[in-house]
Amino acid sequence: MIEQILTMIPGPTPVHPNILLALAKPTVSHVFPAFVAEFKAALKDFRALCKTTTGQPFIVAGGGTLSMEMGVVNLVGPGEKLLVISHGYFGDRFVDLANSFGIQVDVLRSEWGKAIPPQELAKKLAANTYAAVTVTHVDTSTGTISPVPAYAELLRGRGEMFILDGVCATGGIDERFDEWGLDVLLTAPQKAIGAPPGVALCLFSERAMERRRARASVPAYYADILRWLPIMQDPGKYYSTPCVNEIMALAEAFRMINTEGLDARFSRHAKIALAVRAGLGALGLTVFTAAESRADTLSVILLPVGVEDLPFRTGMASRGIIVAGGLGPIAGKAFRLGHMGNIAAGELVTILGALEGTLCSLGVAVTPGAAVAAAASFLP
Ligand SMILES: Cc1ncc(COP(=O)(O)O)c(C=O)c1O
């Protein structure tokens, strides 16, 4: 039964019943005062989550890829140069996206599972000038977290726009828009924020807004932030019908984040990540991502020798847990486990139990109870 399935892929993540209730409210007019108030609350809370007092928020029906497109096309024109730091599949998506708009792309691509050292970025910046640099905070294909504060130091005071993709980080890992000098933070609700998919979320710095205003037009209509700006300043206005239910759900997700508190939420994610990895270690499993670059929001785990992807994921599903397969060069060799959003110790124990049962059924020698015991000391 679908109700009994725990979706532990790296997004969408399980949605808390409070948020589902907000989603299930009657669909009202986009100018209905109670909805407008919720929209305003979501815009305000989005800024608070990303620690900005100056960033201009945008909440637009769409997905993370739309927010990537909004970040790039509003700031980088055809023929201009973009530097992409790619730690996997989603970093590479910026390359594709930029190519689609005739933008010249230079790529700093890491080996999968490792992050580009800041010195490599420093070398690129010393030899080139770019209109913008894109960084994926956590690449969902490799589980790699970028050293964002170190990159931010290198980009500080320069002309390049700093565009950060927070899709697999925002709400689970600290992001400091003002302190880091970000120009765009783009993200989506369906991962560590814990809301259902359906909106593109972006923040633009004052400098980025000026950069957009300096262009007479951009090769976009729906993704043009200047068309959306009046609505973000007064959500009672109309440009294109907002997804009212998803925005009400997002507002509720932000309220839950506020109630938990940002520090408590980030620390819960850090503890759960430690607990997951202790449990995986006790099962003899190896995390694919380099130890110094592992994100708190998901784990990418190598399948043990002799265990194939399909029987493994089918075995997990039969125990009520859905995990994701590997992408790109690790397709069929690894699986991806999301541990972000509104999850707690209970889910973790269930996942570790399912892992133990599945591996055992596939002939892997495991010590019963060892994973949960190893994880227990880290659990919040
Ligand atoms: C890091 C990252 N960026 C961008 C995206 C694209 O988001 P969406 O699938 O909502 O378009 C994803 C999706 O998983 C992602 O993980």
The ligand as an SDF file (V2000), in Angstrom:
LIG
                    3D

 16 16  0  0  0  0  0  0  0  0999 V2000
   21.1990   19.6080   -6.8060 C   0  0  0  0  0  0  0  0  0  0  0  0
   19.9990   19.6290   -7.7100 C   0  0  0  0  0  0  0  0  0  0  0  0
   19.8110   20.6740   -8.5100 N   0  0  0  0  0  0  0  0  0  0  0  0
   18.7500   20.7630   -9.3130 C   0  0  0  0  0  0  0  0  0  0  0  0
   17.7980   19.7640   -9.3610 C   0  0  0  0  0  0  0  0  0  0  0  0
   16.6310   19.8780  -10.2800 C   0  0  0  0  0  0  0  0  0  0  0  0
   15.4440   20.0040   -9.5480 O   0  0  0  0  0  0  0  0  0  0  0  0
   14.0400   19.5490  -10.1650 P   0  0  0  0  0  0  0  0  0  0  0  0
   14.0880   18.0800  -10.3380 O   0  0  0  0  0  0  0  0  0  0  0  0
   13.0330   20.0170   -9.1440 O   0  0  0  0  0  0  0  0  0  0  0  0
   13.8840   20.2660  -11.4770 O   0  0  0  0  0  0  0  0  0  0  0  0
   17.9460   18.6470   -8.5390 C   0  0  0  0  0  0  0  0  0  0  0  0
   16.9570   17.5530   -8.5460 C   0  0  0  0  0  0  0  0  0  0  0  0
   17.0780   16.5570   -7.9150 O   0  0  0  0  0  0  0  0  0  0  0  0
   19.0720   18.5840   -7.6950 C   0  0  0  0  0  0  0  0  0  0  0  0
   19.2510   17.5360   -6.8860 O   0  0  0  0  0  0  0  0  0  0  0  0
  1  2  1  0
  2  3  1  0
  2 15  2  0
  3  4  2  0
  4  5  1  0
  5  6  1  0
  5 12  2  0
  6  7  1  0
  7  8  1  0
  8  9  2  0
  8 10  1  0
  8 11  1  0
 12 13  1  0
 12 15  1  0
 13 14  2  0
 15 16  1  0
M  END
$$$$
